[in-house]
Amino acid sequence: MNGWLESGLGWLTPSCCRLCGDVAGSGVLCRGCAGALRSYAEPTLVGWNAGNVDDGRAVRVRNQPAWPLDRVVCALTYEGPVRRLVHELKFEGALPIGRFFGEQLADSIRKSGAGQVRLLVPVPLHRSRVWQRGFNQSREIARTLSQELQIPLAWPGFCARVRATQPQSSLAGGRLTRQRNVAAAFKVRGNVAGAAVAVVDDVVTTGATVVEFARTLRVLGAELVEAWIACRAGEGTLGSAAGRSIGAEDL
């Protein structure tokens, strides 16, 4: 069903749970299925620009200006039912799922604190992908975040993906292959000089896309850049969220 039509009909009739089919009221999932989703174990990681955080342990501090992220906040673990929801959002146009992810991410951000962020910037899709899909799933998530947290959302033409890159999930190579795929892929038309920005995306695996986009914002003068991610794949390499500096191996 068309996502916009489905979203409109949801106001008229109770919806069914996307995972089990039971009545979900006005939501995307029933209470049981929503409660069974696994939250990301370490929702907040502090970036090198935040400096050392004394939690009684030695904390690695990175002095790498090329590393563009101050902080990463993730909501859900990208596995099982969450994968299914992401697929339905991106490839079946189930836009209410974007609202659900936005609500989940807003809860994680409230727990960790929104900090200094004053602008939400969704990771852009290339115009050919938007034309094919009809929407940008990251913008749908960011739209709900903006409403929930009362943080302005960048206008649609604020930034663009100027190269039609291959979908990261389709690449057989590792991190380096994905980094090359998105290198110089973004252009920012809005003014970010001195801005405190949160980059919003649906899923992070290696993090190549988010890091490249954040680096573009940094080059143009953004003072603070965080990544707010609905779903994060893999947790094996992540240490304590209580102040460990993040680097390329963490995304």
N, C-alpha and C positions, 0 to 999 in steps of 0.2 A: 504493500500500500504506500502511496505517496506520503512522505514524511510530514509535509505541511497539512495534508488532509487528515492524516492520522492524529496529529497534534490537536487539530480543531475538534475532531470527534470525541477526543478524550474529555472535553469539557461537558459533553452531553451525556455520556454513558460511562459507567465504571469500567476501567480497563482490566485486562487479564495480565497476570504476572508473565513476564517475558521468559521466565525460566521453567515454571511448573504449570502455568495455565490457570492457577487459582485466581480468584478476584483480588485485584491489587488496589481497589478504590480509585483514587485519582493519580496513583503513582505508577512507576514502571515495574517494580517488583512487589511481591507480597512481603509481609513483615518477616516471615521465616527465611525466605531466600535472601532478602537484603541483609539480615543478620548473619547469614552464613558466609557472606563474602569476606575474604581475608584482607584486612587492612595491611598496608605496607609496613613492614616491621620497624623501619627507621624512617619516619616520614620527613624528618628534617636533617639536612646535612649542611654544615657551615662551610662557606667558601674561603679561599685564601685571603681575600680582602678583609674578612672579618677579624683576622688576627688570631692570636692564641686564646683559647678558652681553658681556664684552669679548672679541671674536674678531678684533679688528683692524679692524672696520668700525663705522660709525655705526649704532646700533641704535635704532629708534624705540621709545620707552617710552610706553605709554598710561597716563594717569591718569584712567581712566574706571571709577568704582566700579560702573557698570551692567554692565560686561563681566565675566561670572561665571567664566570658565575660567582656571585657572592653567596648564594644559598640555593638549595634545591628542596622543594616540598613535594612529596608524592602521597597519593591517597590510597590506592588499591594495588594489590599484587596482580600482575597480568598473567592470569592462569585460569584454566577451566571456564567457569561461567562468565568471568570478566572478559575473556577472549571472545566468547560468543556475543556478549553485549557490544563489544567494540566492532565486531564484524557486522552486526545488524545496524549499528549506527552508520558506519562508513559505506557499506555496500548495499544496504536495503533501505536507507533513508529514514531510519527510525529516530527522528529528531528528539523525541522525549527522552531517549537515552542520554543525549548530550546534556539535557537539563539535569538528569540524575547524576551524571558524572560531575557536573558543576557543583551540585549540592554536596556530594561526598568530598570534593576537593575543598570547598569552602569550609566544611567542618574541620578538615586537617589544618587549614591555614589559621582558623580561629584558635585552635589548640596551640599552634606554634607561634602565632602572632603575625599580623600582616606587615609589621615593621614600617619601613619608610616608603613602600611602594605607592606610587601615585598614578600609575597608568598600566593597563593590561594590554598586551600586544600578542594576539594569537599568531602562532607560526603560520605563515601564508602558504597556500597551495598555488601551483602554477595555474594560469587561467584556463588551460586545456583540461586540467583535472577538475576545476570548479565547474566548468561547462559540462563535463561528463557526469559529475556527481550531483551537481545542483546546489552545493553548499560546502562550506569548510567546517569540518567537525570540530576543529580547535576553536573556531569563532563561536560555535554553538555552546561549547563548554564555557568559554570566556564571557559570553553574554549572561549566563546565569551567575557566574562569579561576580560580575559587575553589579548585578542586582542584589546579591546576597551580602557583599562586602562594601557596597557603596564606593567602588573605585571606578573611575572612568575607563571606558573601553575605547581603544584607538579606532578611528574611522576606517572603513573598509579599504580605502586607497592609501592608508598610512605606510604600508610596506607591500612588497611583492616578491614572489619567487620568479626570477627572470630567466631561469633555465628549467626546462622540463626534465627534471631528474628522474631516474628510475626509482620506483618504490623501494625504500630501504629493506623492507621485508623480503623482497624478491632477489636480493643480492646474496651470492653464495660466499663471498669473501668475508673477512673479519672487519675489525674496526677501521683499518687503513682504507679498505675498499669503500666503506661507507663515508669516510671523511672525504675522499676524492670525489665521490658522487655528488656531494652537496657543496663543494668548494666554490666560493664566489657565486652562490645560487641566489642570493637575496639582495634586494635594493630597498632602502628606507627613504621614503619621500617626506615623512614628517620630521619635525625638529625634535631630537632627543638630547641635545646638548644640556648637560647638567641634570638630566631626568633620572628618576628612580622607577625602573620598569620591571614588570613581571612578564616573562615570556610564558605563554600558556600553550600546552600541547596535550594530545590525548594519550599517547603511548611513548615511552622511552625504552630503548633496548641498549644500544651502544652509546646513545646520546649525541651522535655525530651531528644530527640536524639541529638540535637545540643549541649545541655549543657553537656551531658555525653561525647561526642566527644571532646568538648573544654576542659573538665576537664582532659581527657587523655593527650592532648597536653600540658596542664599546668604542669602535674606531670612530664613530660619529659623535662621540662625546658623552654617552650615557654614563652617569656617575655610579649608579647601582643597577645591577641586572640580576634578578632571581629567575629561577625556572619553577613554574607551578605545573605539575604533571598529574593527570588523572590516574594513570596506570604505569607501573614500573615493572619491567621484566627482570627477574633474577635478583637474589639478595645475597648470594654466597660471598661476595667480596666486600660487602659493606660492613664497616665497624660500627662503633657506638655513635649514635646520633648526637650525643651530648658534647659536641664541640670538635669532632675530628675533622680536620681539613679535607676537602674533596679535591680530587684531581681526575685526570683522564681515565684512570682505571676504575673509577667509581660509577661511570655512566656507560 
